[in-house]
Amino acid sequence: NKNLGHNSKKDFLKKPVEHIDITSFDSRKIISSMEKMSFVSRETANAANIYNEMLKDKECTIFLTLAGSTSAAGCMNIYKDLVKYNMVDAIVATGASIIDMDFFEALGFKHYQGSQFQDDKELREDAFEEIVPHRKDTYLKDFLVTRKFFITEVYKDGLPAIAVRVKGKSKEKFVDMPGDTYSVSLMVTKYLDYNKDSFYFRYSSLNQVPTIFQFDSKKLKKQIVWEKQVPNFNSADYVVLREFYRSRDGTQVPASLVMKKGSNSKNPILFYGYGSYGLNSEAEFRETIIPLLKRGFVFCILHVRGGGELGRDWYENGRMHKKLNTFYDFNDGVEELIARGCGAPDKIFAMGGSAGVLLMGAIANLEPSRYKGIIASVPFMDLS
């Protein structure tokens, strides 16, 4: 229905979001009146009073914490004025951050008012141009844009990858990465020259130190521009493996391992897992495990469900009423990899941090006799 939503790109982009100017009116009376109202209104007034006390205290450091896309909602000028008039000392931005929003508006782009009645399918088909089509097996994580090229950072088949395509073309070419399992991420836009064909990305693996590459999108060639120096570490002394094992419901789960060359079924092994919030457990270089590796430990990341390594479904199948899959994936991975000779059955250790401690608590209760020790770092044990 044309009266309910916008039915074309032209119609949809008619009403830009306008940023409110708090210096153009005096809002103090209405904020003060909220003290006598209920619930959130009263809390807003209380927060304003606390903020006033903070401003009076010259020794007080004020942090402005922004979550979500409030800057796109029309609050950009408020943040600018808070900085301009020395009303905040620092800004912490999370989610759809002010940095991204401000960057696009600085380039001349605008945010536009939408309609709650607009059909999502109609928007995709009519109002906006699709640059990268949805693929169920691919998780789009980040992107960069130059004058001639469109670069995407994705997760495909459980591994990070970088794809390059000429603007206006659908064919993409993936950047070759060394090794079987690794971590890759695009460098942020401040390292990018829009008018050049090259961009930078960061690479590391469980036995390769963090390295920054410059990649030429036109020539499809990369070169090292920086490599971290790690004393007393030789990557050639260690081997990295990528394995798949079968969880009890038949799902194939990936695992990333690193060990000294010559390790076998007699070596102690430390398993790591997270499996929450759709976050990926990256097979990246970890200096903290070097002392363990030198002492003969095998280190293994189990990419259990609840993370995002294999897409949205991987996350959905490891949360809420399917959360047991996360725990079963971990214990089944330990059992299978020990059976393959990856470590000693009487020297099994496990580690998880933050939300990963929920996983540690579960595996300890499900199979307490399997583990010689469990590390619960920054523990969250009561997540639902």
N, C-alpha and C positions, 0 to 999 in steps of 0.2 A: 504494500500500500504506500503510494508516494507521499501521502499526508503524514505517515508515521516515521518514515526514515528517509535517508538520502539514497537516490537510485543511480547516481553517476559520480564519477570522480570530481567533476566540475561542481556539482551540487554539494558534495561532501566537504569540499575545501573552501566553503564560503565564509565560515565564521572562525577566525583565528582566536586562540586563547589570549586574552589580554591580562597582563600582569598588574596586580593591584598595587596602588601607590599609597602606602600607609602615611606618608607625609602630607597627603592632601586633605585629611580629615582627622578629627580628634576622637579616638576610639576609647578613651579612658573611662568615660561615663558608662558605656554599655558593658565594658569588662567588669567594672566595679559592681554594677547591678547584678551581675551573675553570681556574686557571693550569696545572694538570697534565693537563688534558684536551686534546681536539683541535679544530682548525678554529675554528668560530664561538664555541664555549665559551671557548677560550683568548683570543680577541679581546675577548670580553665582560669577562673579568677584566683584561686590559690596559687597556681603556677605563676601567674603574672606578679603576685605579691612577692613570691620567692625570688623571681627574676629581678625585681626592683631592689631587694635586699642585696642580691649578688652584685648589682651595678654600683651600689653604694660602698661596698667593701673593696677597697683598692688592692687588697692582697688576694682577692678571689680570681681564679682563672676560670673563664666561662667557655665551655665547649657547646657548640650547636651540633646536635646529632640529627641527621636527616635520613629517613628510611623511605624507600619507595620513590614515587615520581611526583612529589609535591611541587618540585620546581616546574614541571610541565603543566601542573594544574593552575598556575598563575601566581606563584609565590616568588618568582625569581628576583623581582625588585626588592622584596622584603629582605632576602638574604644579602643582596648588595648593600642595602642601607644599613643593615646590622654591622657589616664590615666597615662601611664608610664612616659611620659615627662611633666606631670603637665600642660596640656593644657586645661583641664576641671576640674571643682570643683565638679560637680555632674552630674549624668545621670538619666534622666526620660524616662522610656520605656513604651510605650503603644502598644495596638494591639498584634500582634504575637511578643512578646517581646524578647529582647536580652537575658534575663534571661533563658527563655525556650530554645532558640536556643543554647546558650552556654552550658546549662545543657546536652542536648543530644550529643553535640559534645564532651563534656568532658567524656562521657561514651564510646566514641569510635565510635559513629555513625557519618555519614556524610550526607550532603545535595547533591543532584545530579541534573545535568542539564537535563531538560526535553525538550520536543518538542511541538511546537505550533500546530503540525499536529496530535498529538496523540488523538485518540478517547477516551472520558471519559469512555464509556461503556466497551471498550476493556481493559482499565487500570484496572477497577474494576474486570473484569472477569478473566484477564490473568496475569497482572503484579503484583498485590498486594493481600495479604491474607486478607480476610474480617474477622474481629474479632467480631464486633457488627453490625449486619445487620440493614439497615435503616428501621425505623418504622414511619409511618406517624403520629401516635398519640403520639410519644415520642420525646422529645427534649434532645439531648445529650449535657450536659453542661461542664463536666469535667471528668477526670479519674485519677486513680493511678494504679501503677503496683508494685507487690511484686514478690518474686521468684515463688510462687505457685498460686497467685490469681490476677485477673483483676477486678478492682473496678470502677464503673461508677456512676457519679452524673447526674441524669436525671430529666426532668419534664414530668410527666405522669398524664393525666386527670386533669391538672391544678395544681398539687401539686408536690413539689420537692421530690425526692426519691434517695436512694442509693442502688445499686444492686451489688452483689458479685458473681463472677463465677470463677470456677477453670480454670486455663489456659488450652486451648485446648478443653474445653467443652462449649456447647451452653446454657445449663441450668443455669439460674441465680436465686438467692434468694435475696429478698428485706429485708432491715433492718427495723424492726418494729419501728414506730415512734408514740409517744403519741399525742393525740389531733386530731381535725378535720382539722385544717389548721395551718401551721407553716412554718418556714424557716430552710433549712438544707444545709450545704455546706461542702465539703471535706476540710480538713486542707492541706496546701501546702506541697510539697515534703520534705521540710527540717525537718518536723516532722515524716517522714516515714523512717523505717528501712527496706530496701529491703529484707533482709534475714529473717524477722519475718512475722508472719501471721496476725498481728494486724495493724490497722490504726486508725486515729483520724478524727472525724467530729464535726462540730459546729451545735448546735441546739438552736432555740428559737421560741417562739410564741408570740402572742399579750398579753398573760398573763403569760408567762414563761420566766424567765431571761435567758440570753445567757449561755449556758452550753456546755462544751467540753466532748465528750464521746470517750472512747477507745473501739474499736470493734474487737473482735477476729473472723477472717474469718473462722477459722476451727471449733470452738465451736459455732459460731453464737450467741455470747453473748456480751453485751455491759455493760460498767460501767462508772460512772461519775468520771472524773479526775479533773475537775474544774467547778466552778459555780460562776457567778458574784454576788457580794453582792450589793443589792440595798436597802438603808435605807428606812424605813417607807413604804415598799411595801410588800403586802401579796397576792400572786397569787390566793389564795383561795377566795378572796373577789370579783373576777371577773370571768365572763363567756365568752367563745369564741364560736362563731358560724360560720359555713360555709353555705351559702345559694346560690341557683341558681335562677336567675330571667330571664324572657323572654324579649328580646329586640324587637323592633317593626317589625323586619324582621323575627322573630321566633327563633333567635339564643339564646341559653341558656348561660348566662354569670355568672361566679362565683363572689361571694362577701365574704369578711372576716370581721367579726364584733367582737368587744370587748366592754364590758359594766359591770358596777357594778351589782351584783346580785340584782334582784328585779326591774330592769329598765323596763320601759314600754313606751306606746305611748305618755306619757307626758314629756319624757326626751328630752333635746336638742341633736341634732345629727350632727356630722361632717363627711362629705363624702370626701374621698381622691381619686384622680385618676391621672394617668400619660398617658399611652397608646401611647408611641412613641418608635421608634428605635428597636422594638422587645425586649425591656427590661422588666423584670418581676417586678411587685410591690410586694415585699416579705411581707408575713404576719409575720414579725419579731417583736421582742420586741423593743418598742420605748419609751425610758424614757421621751421624751418630751411631750407625751400625758398623763402621769400619773396625773399631776395637773387637767387636764380636766376630766379624768375619776373619780377622787375623788370628783369633783364638779357635778357629775351626767351626764356628756356627754356620749353619745354613739359614738364610733369611727368606721367607716366603710370604708374598701378599696374596691373599685369597679375595678375588674380586666378586664377593657374594652379592646376591640380590638385595635390593634396597639402595644400592648405589646407582650410578647412571651410565656405567661403562658400555652397556649394550642397549641403550635407549630408554625411552619412557617406560616401556613395559617392564624393563629390568628393575626399575624403581617401584612401579606399582605392584609387582609381584613379590616385593619384600617389605611391605608396610601394612599397617592396620591388621585386618584379620588374616593377612598372608605373611605376617612378620615371622612366623616360625620358619619360613623358607630361608631367611637370613641365617638363623641358627643352624638349621640342618645343612645348608651349603657349607658352613664353616667346619662342622664336625665331620661331614662326609668327605670334605677335601683333605682334612688331616689324615683320616683313615686311608684314603686312596693313595695319597702321595707317600705316606710311610710304607704302604704295601709295595710301592714302586721303588723303594730303596732310597728315597730322598733324604732320610734322616733316621736317627736311632729311635725305636719305639719306646725306650725307657728314658729318653731325654727330650721330651716334647714340651715346649713352652708356647704361650700365647700372649698376645698384647693387643690392646685396643685403647683408644683415648676418646674422651668426651662422650658423644652418643655411641661410640664403639664399645664403651664399657657396659652398655646394656647387653651387647653381644657377649662380652666376657662373662657377665653374670649368668647368662642363659646357658652357655656351653659348659660352665662349671657345674651348674645344677643338672644339666642333661647327662653329662658324662664326666663326673668328678674324678674318676680314677685314671682318665686318659692323660691328664696334664701333670707335669712335674712342678710347674709354676705358671702363674698368670699375673700379668702386669695390667692393672687398671689405672690408667692415667687420666686425671681430671674427671673423676667419675660422675656420669649420669646413669643412675640405676632405676629411675622412676618414669621413664618416657613411655607414653601411651602409643 
